[in-house]
């Protein structure tokens, strides 16, 4: 992407704009959705 004229900071920011929401979504699923699916109901 640097060959296309993007700086390293622009490349990093574009990756982070995707990565951070995915991390937050994964954390939310682990905290709220997954426990309710446990067989023992704990």
C-alpha distance matrix in Angstrom:
0.0 3.8 5.3 5.1 6.9 6.0 8.2 8.7 11.2 9.5 7.2 10.7 12.6 11.0 11.7 15.1 16.0 16.2 17.6 20.4 22.1 22.1 23.6 26.2 27.1 27.6 29.8 31.8 32.5 33.7 35.9 37.4 37.0 37.4 40.7 42.5 41.9 43.7 46.9 49.1 48.2 47.7
3.8 0.0 3.8 5.2 5.2 4.8 6.0 7.0 10.1 9.2 7.9 11.1 13.2 12.7 13.6 16.5 17.8 18.6 19.6 22.1 24.2 24.5 25.6 28.1 29.4 30.0 31.8 33.9 34.9 35.9 37.9 39.7 39.6 40.0 43.0 45.0 44.6 46.3 49.5 51.6 50.6 49.9
5.3 3.8 0.0 3.8 5.4 7.2 9.2 10.7 13.8 12.6 11.4 14.7 16.7 15.7 16.7 19.9 20.9 21.4 22.7 25.3 27.2 27.3 28.7 31.3 32.3 32.8 34.9 37.0 37.7 38.8 41.0 42.6 42.3 42.6 45.9 47.7 47.1 48.9 52.0 54.2 53.4 52.8
5.1 5.2 3.8 0.0 3.8 5.9 9.1 11.3 13.6 11.5 10.8 14.5 15.7 14.2 15.9 19.0 19.3 20.0 21.8 24.3 25.8 26.2 28.0 30.2 31.1 32.0 34.2 35.9 36.7 38.1 40.2 41.5 41.1 41.8 45.1 46.7 46.2 48.2 51.4 53.7 52.6 52.2
6.9 5.2 5.4 3.8 0.0 3.8 6.5 9.6 11.5 9.7 10.1 13.6 14.6 13.9 16.0 18.6 19.0 20.3 22.1 24.1 25.9 26.7 28.2 30.2 31.4 32.6 34.4 36.1 37.3 38.6 40.4 41.8 41.8 42.6 45.7 47.4 47.2 49.2 52.5 54.6 53.3 52.7
6.0 4.8 7.2 5.9 3.8 0.0 3.8 6.6 8.0 6.0 6.5 9.9 10.8 10.3 12.5 14.9 15.4 17.0 18.6 20.5 22.4 23.3 24.7 26.6 28.0 29.1 30.8 32.5 33.9 35.1 36.8 38.3 38.5 39.3 42.3 44.0 43.9 45.9 49.3 51.2 50.0 49.3
8.2 6.0 9.2 9.1 6.5 3.8 0.0 3.8 5.3 5.2 6.4 8.7 10.0 10.8 12.6 14.3 15.6 17.5 18.5 20.0 22.4 23.5 24.3 26.2 28.1 29.0 30.3 32.3 33.9 34.8 36.3 38.1 38.6 39.3 42.0 44.1 44.1 45.8 49.3 51.0 49.8 48.8
8.7 7.0 10.7 11.3 9.6 6.6 3.8 0.0 3.8 5.5 5.1 6.1 8.6 10.0 10.7 12.3 14.3 16.0 16.2 17.8 20.6 21.4 21.8 24.0 26.0 26.6 27.7 30.0 31.6 32.2 33.8 35.9 36.4 36.8 39.5 41.7 41.7 43.2 46.7 48.3 47.2 46.1
11.2 10.1 13.8 13.6 11.5 8.0 5.3 3.8 0.0 3.8 5.4 5.0 6.1 8.6 9.9 10.4 12.1 14.6 14.9 15.8 18.6 20.0 20.2 21.9 24.2 25.2 26.0 28.0 30.0 30.7 31.9 33.9 34.7 35.4 37.9 40.1 40.4 42.0 45.6 47.0 45.7 44.5
9.5 9.2 12.6 11.5 9.7 6.0 5.2 5.5 3.8 0.0 3.8 5.4 5.1 6.2 8.7 9.9 10.6 12.9 14.2 15.4 17.5 19.0 19.9 21.5 23.4 24.7 25.9 27.6 29.3 30.5 31.9 33.5 34.0 34.9 37.7 39.5 39.8 41.6 45.2 46.9 45.4 44.5
7.2 7.9 11.4 10.8 10.1 6.5 6.4 5.1 5.4 3.8 0.0 3.8 5.5 5.3 6.4 8.7 10.1 11.4 12.4 14.3 16.6 17.3 18.4 20.5 22.1 22.9 24.5 26.5 27.8 28.9 30.6 32.3 32.5 33.1 36.0 38.0 37.9 39.7 43.1 45.0 43.8 42.9
10.7 11.1 14.7 14.5 13.6 9.9 8.7 6.1 5.0 5.4 3.8 0.0 3.8 5.5 5.2 6.2 8.7 10.3 10.2 11.7 14.6 15.4 15.7 17.9 19.9 20.6 21.7 23.9 25.5 26.3 27.8 29.8 30.3 30.8 33.5 35.7 35.8 37.4 40.9 42.5 41.3 40.2
12.6 13.2 16.7 15.7 14.6 10.8 10.0 8.6 6.1 5.1 5.5 3.8 0.0 3.8 5.4 5.0 6.1 8.8 9.6 10.3 12.7 14.4 15.0 16.5 18.5 19.9 20.9 22.6 24.5 25.6 26.8 28.4 29.1 30.1 32.7 34.6 35.0 36.8 40.4 42.0 40.5 39.5
11.0 12.7 15.7 14.2 13.9 10.3 10.8 10.0 8.6 6.2 5.3 5.5 3.8 0.0 3.8 5.5 5.2 6.9 8.9 10.5 12.0 13.2 14.8 16.4 17.7 19.2 20.8 22.3 23.7 25.2 26.8 28.1 28.3 29.3 32.2 33.9 34.0 36.1 39.6 41.4 39.9 39.3
11.7 13.6 16.7 15.9 16.0 12.5 12.6 10.7 9.9 8.7 6.4 5.2 5.4 3.8 0.0 3.8 5.5 5.5 6.1 8.6 10.7 11.0 12.2 14.5 15.8 16.6 18.4 20.3 21.5 22.6 24.5 26.1 26.2 26.8 29.8 31.7 31.6 33.4 36.8 38.7 37.5 36.7
15.1 16.5 19.9 19.0 18.6 14.9 14.3 12.3 10.4 9.9 8.7 6.2 5.0 5.5 3.8 0.0 3.8 5.2 4.8 5.7 8.4 9.6 10.1 11.9 13.9 14.9 16.1 17.9 19.7 20.7 22.1 23.8 24.4 25.2 27.8 29.8 30.1 31.9 35.5 37.1 35.6 34.6
16.0 17.8 20.9 19.3 19.0 15.4 15.6 14.3 12.1 10.6 10.1 8.7 6.1 5.2 5.5 3.8 0.0 3.8 5.8 6.1 7.1 9.2 10.7 11.6 13.1 15.0 16.3 17.4 19.2 20.9 22.1 23.2 23.7 25.0 27.7 29.3 29.7 31.9 35.5 37.2 35.4 34.7
16.2 18.6 21.4 20.0 20.3 17.0 17.5 16.0 14.6 12.9 11.4 10.3 8.8 6.9 5.5 5.2 3.8 0.0 3.8 5.8 6.0 6.6 9.0 10.6 11.2 12.7 14.8 16.0 17.1 18.8 20.6 21.6 21.5 22.6 25.7 27.2 27.2 29.4 32.9 34.8 33.3 32.8
17.6 19.6 22.7 21.8 22.1 18.6 18.5 16.2 14.9 14.2 12.4 10.2 9.6 8.9 6.1 4.8 5.8 3.8 0.0 3.8 5.7 5.2 6.2 8.7 10.0 10.6 12.3 14.3 15.5 16.5 18.4 20.1 20.2 20.8 23.7 25.6 25.7 27.5 31.0 32.7 31.4 30.7
20.4 22.1 25.3 24.3 24.1 20.5 20.0 17.8 15.8 15.4 14.3 11.7 10.3 10.5 8.6 5.7 6.1 5.8 3.8 0.0 3.8 5.4 5.1 6.2 8.6 9.9 10.6 12.3 14.3 15.4 16.5 18.2 19.0 19.9 22.4 24.4 25.0 26.8 30.4 31.8 30.2 29.2
22.1 24.2 27.2 25.8 25.9 22.4 22.4 20.6 18.6 17.5 16.6 14.6 12.7 12.0 10.7 8.4 7.1 6.0 5.7 3.8 0.0 3.8 5.4 5.1 6.0 8.5 9.8 10.4 12.2 14.1 15.2 16.1 16.6 18.1 20.8 22.3 22.9 25.1 28.7 30.3 28.4 27.8
22.1 24.5 27.3 26.2 26.7 23.3 23.5 21.4 20.0 19.0 17.3 15.4 14.4 13.2 11.0 9.6 9.2 6.6 5.2 5.4 3.8 0.0 3.8 5.4 5.1 6.1 8.6 9.8 10.6 12.3 14.2 15.3 15.2 16.1 19.1 20.7 20.8 22.9 26.4 28.2 26.7 26.3
23.6 25.6 28.7 28.0 28.2 24.7 24.3 21.8 20.2 19.9 18.4 15.7 15.0 14.8 12.2 10.1 10.7 9.0 6.2 5.1 5.4 3.8 0.0 3.8 5.5 5.1 6.2 8.6 10.0 10.6 12.3 14.3 14.8 15.2 17.8 20.0 20.3 21.9 25.5 27.0 25.6 24.6
26.2 28.1 31.3 30.2 30.2 26.6 26.2 24.0 21.9 21.5 20.5 17.9 16.5 16.4 14.5 11.9 11.6 10.6 8.7 6.2 5.1 5.4 3.8 0.0 3.8 5.4 5.1 6.1 8.6 9.8 10.5 12.0 13.1 14.3 16.5 18.4 19.4 21.2 24.9 26.1 24.2 23.3
27.1 29.4 32.3 31.1 31.4 28.0 28.1 26.0 24.2 23.4 22.1 19.9 18.5 17.7 15.8 13.9 13.1 11.2 10.0 8.6 6.0 5.1 5.5 3.8 0.0 3.8 5.4 5.1 6.2 8.6 9.9 10.5 10.6 12.1 14.9 16.2 16.9 19.1 22.7 24.3 22.4 22.0
27.6 30.0 32.8 32.0 32.6 29.1 29.0 26.6 25.2 24.7 22.9 20.6 19.9 19.2 16.6 14.9 15.0 12.7 10.6 9.9 8.5 6.1 5.1 5.4 3.8 0.0 3.8 5.5 5.2 6.2 8.7 10.1 10.0 10.2 13.1 15.1 15.3 17.0 20.6 22.3 20.8 20.3
29.8 31.8 34.9 34.2 34.4 30.8 30.3 27.7 26.0 25.9 24.5 21.7 20.9 20.8 18.4 16.1 16.3 14.8 12.3 10.6 9.8 8.6 6.2 5.1 5.4 3.8 0.0 3.8 5.5 5.1 6.1 8.6 9.8 10.1 12.0 14.5 15.4 16.6 20.4 21.4 19.8 18.6
31.8 33.9 37.0 35.9 36.1 32.5 32.3 30.0 28.0 27.6 26.5 23.9 22.6 22.3 20.3 17.9 17.4 16.0 14.3 12.3 10.4 9.8 8.6 6.1 5.1 5.5 3.8 0.0 3.8 5.4 5.1 5.9 7.3 9.0 10.8 12.4 13.9 15.8 19.5 20.5 18.3 17.5
32.5 34.9 37.7 36.7 37.3 33.9 33.9 31.6 30.0 29.3 27.8 25.5 24.5 23.7 21.5 19.7 19.2 17.1 15.5 14.3 12.2 10.6 10.0 8.6 6.2 5.2 5.5 3.8 0.0 3.8 5.5 5.5 4.8 6.0 8.8 10.2 10.8 13.0 16.6 18.2 16.3 16.1
33.7 35.9 38.8 38.1 38.6 35.1 34.8 32.2 30.7 30.5 28.9 26.3 25.6 25.2 22.6 20.7 20.9 18.8 16.5 15.4 14.1 12.3 10.6 9.8 8.6 6.2 5.1 5.4 3.8 0.0 3.8 5.9 6.2 5.3 7.3 10.0 10.5 11.6 15.4 16.5 15.0 14.1
35.9 37.9 41.0 40.2 40.4 36.8 36.3 33.8 31.9 31.9 30.6 27.8 26.8 26.8 24.5 22.1 22.1 20.6 18.4 16.5 15.2 14.2 12.3 10.5 9.9 8.7 6.1 5.1 5.5 3.8 0.0 3.8 6.4 6.7 6.8 9.4 11.3 12.2 15.9 16.3 14.2 12.9
37.4 39.7 42.6 41.5 41.8 38.3 38.1 35.9 33.9 33.5 32.3 29.8 28.4 28.1 26.1 23.8 23.2 21.6 20.1 18.2 16.1 15.3 14.3 12.0 10.5 10.1 8.6 5.9 5.5 5.9 3.8 0.0 3.8 6.0 6.2 7.1 9.6 11.4 15.0 15.6 12.9 12.3
37.0 39.6 42.3 41.1 41.8 38.5 38.6 36.4 34.7 34.0 32.5 30.3 29.1 28.3 26.2 24.4 23.7 21.5 20.2 19.0 16.6 15.2 14.8 13.1 10.6 10.0 9.8 7.3 4.8 6.2 6.4 3.8 0.0 3.8 5.8 5.7 7.0 9.7 13.1 14.6 12.3 12.7
37.4 40.0 42.6 41.8 42.6 39.3 39.3 36.8 35.4 34.9 33.1 30.8 30.1 29.3 26.8 25.2 25.0 22.6 20.8 19.9 18.1 16.1 15.2 14.3 12.1 10.2 10.1 9.0 6.0 5.3 6.7 6.0 3.8 0.0 3.8 5.5 5.3 7.0 10.7 12.3 10.8 11.1
40.7 43.0 45.9 45.1 45.7 42.3 42.0 39.5 37.9 37.7 36.0 33.5 32.7 32.2 29.8 27.8 27.7 25.7 23.7 22.4 20.8 19.1 17.8 16.5 14.9 13.1 12.0 10.8 8.8 7.3 6.8 6.2 5.8 3.8 0.0 3.8 5.3 5.5 9.2 9.7 7.8 7.4
42.5 45.0 47.7 46.7 47.4 44.0 44.1 41.7 40.1 39.5 38.0 35.7 34.6 33.9 31.7 29.8 29.3 27.2 25.6 24.4 22.3 20.7 20.0 18.4 16.2 15.1 14.5 12.4 10.2 10.0 9.4 7.1 5.7 5.5 3.8 0.0 3.8 5.6 8.5 9.4 6.7 7.9
41.9 44.6 47.1 46.2 47.2 43.9 44.1 41.7 40.4 39.8 37.9 35.8 35.0 34.0 31.6 30.1 29.7 27.2 25.7 25.0 22.9 20.8 20.3 19.4 16.9 15.3 15.4 13.9 10.8 10.5 11.3 9.6 7.0 5.3 5.3 3.8 0.0 3.8 6.4 8.8 7.5 9.4
43.7 46.3 48.9 48.2 49.2 45.9 45.8 43.2 42.0 41.6 39.7 37.4 36.8 36.1 33.4 31.9 31.9 29.4 27.5 26.8 25.1 22.9 21.9 21.2 19.1 17.0 16.6 15.8 13.0 11.6 12.2 11.4 9.7 7.0 5.5 5.6 3.8 0.0 3.8 5.6 5.5 7.0
46.9 49.5 52.0 51.4 52.5 49.3 49.3 46.7 45.6 45.2 43.1 40.9 40.4 39.6 36.8 35.5 35.5 32.9 31.0 30.4 28.7 26.4 25.5 24.9 22.7 20.6 20.4 19.5 16.6 15.4 15.9 15.0 13.1 10.7 9.2 8.5 6.4 3.8 0.0 3.8 5.5 8.1
49.1 51.6 54.2 53.7 54.6 51.2 51.0 48.3 47.0 46.9 45.0 42.5 42.0 41.4 38.7 37.1 37.2 34.8 32.7 31.8 30.3 28.2 27.0 26.1 24.3 22.3 21.4 20.5 18.2 16.5 16.3 15.6 14.6 12.3 9.7 9.4 8.8 5.6 3.8 0.0 3.8 5.5
48.2 50.6 53.4 52.6 53.3 50.0 49.8 47.2 45.7 45.4 43.8 41.3 40.5 39.9 37.5 35.6 35.4 33.3 31.4 30.2 28.4 26.7 25.6 24.2 22.4 20.8 19.8 18.3 16.3 15.0 14.2 12.9 12.3 10.8 7.8 6.7 7.5 5.5 5.5 3.8 0.0 3.8
47.7 49.9 52.8 52.2 52.7 49.3 48.8 46.1 44.5 44.5 42.9 40.2 39.5 39.3 36.7 34.6 34.7 32.8 30.7 29.2 27.8 26.3 24.6 23.3 22.0 20.3 18.6 17.5 16.1 14.1 12.9 12.3 12.7 11.1 7.4 7.9 9.4 7.0 8.1 5.5 3.8 0.0
